[in-house]
Amino acid sequence: MANNPIIPNGPKPKSIFTTRNILLYGTLLIVAIYYILPLYVMIVTSLKGMPEIRLGNIFAPPLEVTFEPWVKAWSTACTGLNCDGLSRGFWNSVQILIPSVFLSIVIASVNGYALVNWKFKGSEIFFAVLLFGAFIPYQVMIYPIVILLREMGLMGSLWGLVLVHTVFGMPILTLLFRNYFSSVPEELFKAARIDGAGFWGIYFHIMLPMAIPIFVVAMILQVTGIWNDFLFGVIYTKPDIYPMTVQLNNIVNSVQGVKEYNVNMAATLLTGLVPLILYFVSGKLFVRGIAAGAVKG
């Protein structure tokens, strides 16, 4: 008696090389190359000496790796009157970044929490003003802020720039926190009220532990915006306390001496390391925060 062949059940396996997959992954590959190629050029250029750079092949890997451009960019490159590299600007940026991020996120989180769960007279008007402030071009506010900081005695100081970043970060961060807290079940808030929890009790013991993802989103947005800022840094500070981005501009656009492209590339990479590391460390929480309510209306 002949054996009957076994016919597998289920749908026929689909080919990987379909038109859709080729277009999708081909597009992703092109976009990835578009963004990675400049970074590759910067890295290999920063590891070459000037004689090798003058050969003209910017895509070739370094024949002899040298870290001298990195050392010079950090410690001896001239950024104006000072020739101590980016090290001074780095610590200035850190002193600006930490209080600006902390103050703006703390104040905005309380604002968003209050606007959702503790309605007060004029709350909608207050939120509308904040929302309007998120879309005002920075250039419109430059001169009024100069006058304000001058009258407060903060013009040309680190704390003046901290105040500017804190104020300008509040509207969009308040919107993020408000949208996130509005996705929290209202029954949870009411149950806490019944149990006797007050404004701060609910904030610290219920809302705060649940809001870690959106805090990470806010932190990444603020760190990226503040660390990469050039306009406010060059206007509201002075040469001794310029942030890193202003010093980078002075190095790259220097018209004295020979253009040291390897030093310029190394200085650019050093300036961008902080936001880059932050994205790598907290990328998953950033996606969670966005998906959990950061863009909900």
Contacts in CASP RR format, 6 or more apart in sequence:
PFRMAT RR
TARGET T0000
AUTHOR 0000-0000-0000
METHOD contacts of the structure
MODEL  1
MANNPIIPNGPKPKSIFTTRNILLYGTLLIVAIYYILPLYVMIVTSLKGM
PEIRLGNIFAPPLEVTFEPWVKAWSTACTGLNCDGLSRGFWNSVQILIPS
VFLSIVIASVNGYALVNWKFKGSEIFFAVLLFGAFIPYQVMIYPIVILLR
EMGLMGSLWGLVLVHTVFGMPILTLLFRNYFSSVPEELFKAARIDGAGFW
GIYFHIMLPMAIPIFVVAMILQVTGIWNDFLFGVIYTKPDIYPMTVQLNN
IVNSVQGVKEYNVNMAATLLTGLVPLILYFVSGKLFVRGIAAGAVKG
40 59 0 8 1.000
41 58 0 8 1.000
41 59 0 8 1.000
41 265 0 8 1.000
42 265 0 8 1.000
42 268 0 8 1.000
42 269 0 8 1.000
43 265 0 8 1.000
43 269 0 8 1.000
44 58 0 8 1.000
44 59 0 8 1.000
44 60 0 8 1.000
44 61 0 8 1.000
44 62 0 8 1.000
45 53 0 8 1.000
45 58 0 8 1.000
45 261 0 8 1.000
45 262 0 8 1.000
45 265 0 8 1.000
46 69 0 8 1.000
46 70 0 8 1.000
46 262 0 8 1.000
46 263 0 8 1.000
46 265 0 8 1.000
46 266 0 8 1.000
46 269 0 8 1.000
47 62 0 8 1.000
47 65 0 8 1.000
47 66 0 8 1.000
47 67 0 8 1.000
47 69 0 8 1.000
47 262 0 8 1.000
48 62 0 8 1.000
48 63 0 8 1.000
48 64 0 8 1.000
48 66 0 8 1.000
48 69 0 8 1.000
48 262 0 8 1.000
49 62 0 8 1.000
49 64 0 8 1.000
49 66 0 8 1.000
49 68 0 8 1.000
49 69 0 8 1.000
49 262 0 8 1.000
50 258 0 8 1.000
50 260 0 8 1.000
50 261 0 8 1.000
50 262 0 8 1.000
52 62 0 8 1.000
52 63 0 8 1.000
52 64 0 8 1.000
53 261 0 8 1.000
53 262 0 8 1.000
69 260 0 8 1.000
69 262 0 8 1.000
69 263 0 8 1.000
69 265 0 8 1.000
69 266 0 8 1.000
70 266 0 8 1.000
70 270 0 8 1.000
72 85 0 8 1.000
72 260 0 8 1.000
72 263 0 8 1.000
72 266 0 8 1.000
73 85 0 8 1.000
73 86 0 8 1.000
73 251 0 8 1.000
73 263 0 8 1.000
73 264 0 8 1.000
73 266 0 8 1.000
73 267 0 8 1.000
73 270 0 8 1.000
74 85 0 8 1.000
74 86 0 8 1.000
74 87 0 8 1.000
74 266 0 8 1.000
74 270 0 8 1.000
75 84 0 8 1.000
75 85 0 8 1.000
75 87 0 8 1.000
76 83 0 8 1.000
76 84 0 8 1.000
76 85 0 8 1.000
77 83 0 8 1.000
77 85 0 8 1.000
77 86 0 8 1.000
77 251 0 8 1.000
77 263 0 8 1.000
77 267 0 8 1.000
78 85 0 8 1.000
78 250 0 8 1.000
78 251 0 8 1.000
78 254 0 8 1.000
78 256 0 8 1.000
79 85 0 8 1.000
79 86 0 8 1.000
79 88 0 8 1.000
79 89 0 8 1.000
79 242 0 8 1.000
79 247 0 8 1.000
79 250 0 8 1.000
79 251 0 8 1.000
80 239 0 8 1.000
80 250 0 8 1.000
80 254 0 8 1.000
81 239 0 8 1.000
82 88 0 8 1.000
82 239 0 8 1.000
82 240 0 8 1.000
85 247 0 8 1.000
85 251 0 8 1.000
85 267 0 8 1.000
86 244 0 8 1.000
86 247 0 8 1.000
86 248 0 8 1.000
86 251 0 8 1.000
86 267 0 8 1.000
86 270 0 8 1.000
86 271 0 8 1.000
88 242 0 8 1.000
88 247 0 8 1.000
89 242 0 8 1.000
89 243 0 8 1.000
89 244 0 8 1.000
89 246 0 8 1.000
89 247 0 8 1.000
90 244 0 8 1.000
90 270 0 8 1.000
92 158 0 8 1.000
92 237 0 8 1.000
92 241 0 8 1.000
92 242 0 8 1.000
92 243 0 8 1.000
92 244 0 8 1.000
93 227 0 8 1.000
93 243 0 8 1.000
93 244 0 8 1.000
93 245 0 8 1.000
93 274 0 8 1.000
95 158 0 8 1.000
96 158 0 8 1.000
96 161 0 8 1.000
96 162 0 8 1.000
96 165 0 8 1.000
96 226 0 8 1.000
96 243 0 8 1.000
97 223 0 8 1.000
97 226 0 8 1.000
97 227 0 8 1.000
97 274 0 8 1.000
99 159 0 8 1.000
99 162 0 8 1.000
99 166 0 8 1.000
100 161 0 8 1.000
100 162 0 8 1.000
100 165 0 8 1.000
100 166 0 8 1.000
100 222 0 8 1.000
100 226 0 8 1.000
101 219 0 8 1.000
101 222 0 8 1.000
101 223 0 8 1.000
101 226 0 8 1.000
103 162 0 8 1.000
103 166 0 8 1.000
104 165 0 8 1.000
104 166 0 8 1.000
104 169 0 8 1.000
104 170 0 8 1.000
104 173 0 8 1.000
104 218 0 8 1.000
104 222 0 8 1.000
105 173 0 8 1.000
105 215 0 8 1.000
105 218 0 8 1.000
105 219 0 8 1.000
105 222 0 8 1.000
107 166 0 8 1.000
107 170 0 8 1.000
108 169 0 8 1.000
108 170 0 8 1.000
108 173 0 8 1.000
108 174 0 8 1.000
108 176 0 8 1.000
108 177 0 8 1.000
108 218 0 8 1.000
109 173 0 8 1.000
109 177 0 8 1.000
109 208 0 8 1.000
109 211 0 8 1.000
109 215 0 8 1.000
109 218 0 8 1.000
110 203 0 8 1.000
111 130 0 8 1.000
111 170 0 8 1.000
111 174 0 8 1.000
111 177 0 8 1.000
111 178 0 8 1.000
112 174 0 8 1.000
112 177 0 8 1.000
112 178 0 8 1.000
112 181 0 8 1.000
113 177 0 8 1.000
113 181 0 8 1.000
113 203 0 8 1.000
113 207 0 8 1.000
114 120 0 8 1.000
114 123 0 8 1.000
114 199 0 8 1.000
115 123 0 8 1.000
115 126 0 8 1.000
115 127 0 8 1.000
115 174 0 8 1.000
115 178 0 8 1.000
116 178 0 8 1.000
116 181 0 8 1.000
116 182 0 8 1.000
116 184 0 8 1.000
117 181 0 8 1.000
117 189 0 8 1.000
117 202 0 8 1.000
117 207 0 8 1.000
118 199 0 8 1.000
127 174 0 8 1.000
127 178 0 8 1.000
130 170 0 8 1.000
130 171 0 8 1.000
130 174 0 8 1.000
130 175 0 8 1.000
131 171 0 8 1.000
131 175 0 8 1.000
132 171 0 8 1.000
133 171 0 8 1.000
134 171 0 8 1.000
134 172 0 8 1.000
134 175 0 8 1.000
138 168 0 8 1.000
138 231 0 8 1.000
138 232 0 8 1.000
142 231 0 8 1.000
142 235 0 8 1.000
145 164 0 8 1.000
145 236 0 8 1.000
146 155 0 8 1.000
146 235 0 8 1.000
146 236 0 8 1.000
149 155 0 8 1.000
149 156 0 8 1.000
149 160 0 8 1.000
149 163 0 8 1.000
149 164 0 8 1.000
149 236 0 8 1.000
152 160 0 8 1.000
154 160 0 8 1.000
154 163 0 8 1.000
155 236 0 8 1.000
156 236 0 8 1.000
156 237 0 8 1.000
156 238 0 8 1.000
156 241 0 8 1.000
157 237 0 8 1.000
157 241 0 8 1.000
158 237 0 8 1.000
158 241 0 8 1.000
160 236 0 8 1.000
161 232 0 8 1.000
161 233 0 8 1.000
161 236 0 8 1.000
161 237 0 8 1.000
161 243 0 8 1.000
164 232 0 8 1.000
164 236 0 8 1.000
165 222 0 8 1.000
165 226 0 8 1.000
165 229 0 8 1.000
165 232 0 8 1.000
168 232 0 8 1.000
169 222 0 8 1.000
172 221 0 8 1.000
173 218 0 8 1.000
173 221 0 8 1.000
173 222 0 8 1.000
176 214 0 8 1.000
176 217 0 8 1.000
176 218 0 8 1.000
176 221 0 8 1.000
176 294 0 8 1.000
177 211 0 8 1.000
177 214 0 8 1.000
177 218 0 8 1.000
179 293 0 8 1.000
179 294 0 8 1.000
179 295 0 8 1.000
179 296 0 8 1.000
179 297 0 8 1.000
180 211 0 8 1.000
180 214 0 8 1.000
180 289 0 8 1.000
180 292 0 8 1.000
180 293 0 8 1.000
180 294 0 8 1.000
180 296 0 8 1.000
181 207 0 8 1.000
181 211 0 8 1.000
182 296 0 8 1.000
182 297 0 8 1.000
183 292 0 8 1.000
183 293 0 8 1.000
183 296 0 8 1.000
184 207 0 8 1.000
184 210 0 8 1.000
188 206 0 8 1.000
189 202 0 8 1.000
189 206 0 8 1.000
192 198 0 8 1.000
192 201 0 8 1.000
192 202 0 8 1.000
192 205 0 8 1.000
192 206 0 8 1.000
193 202 0 8 1.000
197 205 0 8 1.000
197 206 0 8 1.000
212 285 0 8 1.000
213 285 0 8 1.000
213 286 0 8 1.000
213 288 0 8 1.000
213 289 0 8 1.000
213 292 0 8 1.000
214 289 0 8 1.000
214 292 0 8 1.000
214 293 0 8 1.000
214 294 0 8 1.000
216 282 0 8 1.000
216 283 0 8 1.000
216 285 0 8 1.000
216 286 0 8 1.000
216 288 0 8 1.000
216 289 0 8 1.000
217 285 0 8 1.000
217 286 0 8 1.000
217 289 0 8 1.000
217 290 0 8 1.000
217 294 0 8 1.000
219 278 0 8 1.000
219 282 0 8 1.000
220 275 0 8 1.000
220 278 0 8 1.000
220 279 0 8 1.000
220 282 0 8 1.000
220 283 0 8 1.000
220 286 0 8 1.000
223 274 0 8 1.000
223 275 0 8 1.000
223 278 0 8 1.000
224 275 0 8 1.000
224 278 0 8 1.000
227 244 0 8 1.000
227 245 0 8 1.000
227 272 0 8 1.000
227 274 0 8 1.000
227 275 0 8 1.000
228 245 0 8 1.000
228 272 0 8 1.000
228 275 0 8 1.000
229 243 0 8 1.000
229 245 0 8 1.000
230 245 0 8 1.000
230 246 0 8 1.000
230 249 0 8 1.000
233 242 0 8 1.000
233 243 0 8 1.000
233 245 0 8 1.000
233 246 0 8 1.000
234 242 0 8 1.000
234 246 0 8 1.000
234 249 0 8 1.000
237 243 0 8 1.000
237 246 0 8 1.000
242 250 0 8 1.000
244 270 0 8 1.000
244 271 0 8 1.000
245 271 0 8 1.000
248 267 0 8 1.000
248 268 0 8 1.000
248 271 0 8 1.000
251 263 0 8 1.000
251 264 0 8 1.000
251 267 0 8 1.000
252 264 0 8 1.000
252 267 0 8 1.000
252 268 0 8 1.000
279 286 0 8 1.000
END
